[in-house]
Amino acid sequence: MKPKFSIIVPLYNKAGYVRKALESVIAQTYKDFECIVVDDGSTDGSLDTVRAINDEMSRDKSLNEPHALNDGRLSIISQANAGVAVARNNGVAKSNGEYVCFLDADDWWEANFLEEMNRLIQEYPDAGLYATNYVYYKPGKTHVALKLERGYMNYPEAYLHSDAMPVWTGATCMPRRVFDEIGGFPKGIKLGEDFLLWAKTALQYKVAFCEKALAYYNNDVPANLRATRNLHKPEYHMLFHLGEIEAIVNSRLSIDDREEWKALLDKLRVNGLMNYWLDERYHDAAAAELKKVDWSKQPKSATAQYEKPIWYLKAQRRFMLVGSYFKQKLIRAL
């Protein structure tokens, strides 16, 4: 019998984190699922950690349930390093579940994540995307991410008025048929590939939200292991692909319904492109994207920010980065 959920865990050099992630999967109170770990060419022993967990589960009779983790075993796929989008897509292609969930190897779930997700699906069967609240985890900054009510979500409105992503990958579930229809995570995008998928889905289907914080978004990860540690080339970053979403918005929605989406896309451009604007290599590409912004609807602070001299902005950024580094060192020391 096919499992209800397929959990896809992309893995790249997270040896110090993946055990906690997988133990949170094993501990789920709702057992009708499979878990597929996709090793994306790890070089730090991450795969050995997963294999060790697999062996431990095989020896533990209490975990050997016929409908959980393939008779108590994790499925493991190995591929040459191709990025998280390809890893997730390959995991889904090998999966059998009616619904797919995604958990990065440095994040984790509450034990009732799948149970509550199953309840959300029963309550809102027409949705094409399901999301729960989550905890933003970082020393000194740990907090529940969202203040949204349970029910169908207006995705662009929720994003515009929240301080965090209203749909975060580690707290998400979608019907397998919808994932296949939309086309999965866009290949070649290394940062923001999830936003592009959620936005395309939200333009075609309802989005259902659970107010309970059931997942942990771990931001206490060394900078060298983060996808955001360096500027990606424009072709790899979702900020330079927002025009794809804008084209869908303009072709499918009425003029009145386009306003929130336009406001969201412009907000993402203005807030996200500053580092590219300041970099000589990518300044022109950022400037081209910023020309698409309706500046008359942006706050004065945003407009003024881009009017300041680049040398001043660079100095300001360096000062802020140094201050943030020492602040985190102090928090950990205490």
Buried (B, 14 or more C-beta within 10 A) or exposed (E): EEBBBBBBBBBBBBBBBBBBBBEBBBEBEBBBBBBBBBBBBBEEEBBEBBBEBBEEBBEEEEBBEEBBBBEBBBBBBEBEEBBBBBBBBBBBEBBEBBBBBBBBBBBBBBBBBBBBBBBBBEEBEEBBBBBBBBBBBBEEEEEEBBEBEBBEBBBBBBBBEEEBBBBBBBBBBBBBEBBEBBEBBBEEBBBBBBBBBBBBBBBEBBBBBBBBBBBBBBBBBEEEBEBEEEBBEBEBBBBBBBEBBBEBBEEEBEEEEBBBBBBBBBBBBBEBBBBBBBBEEBBEBBEEBBEEBEEEEBEEEBEEBBEEEEEEBEEEEEEEEEEEEEEBEEEEEE
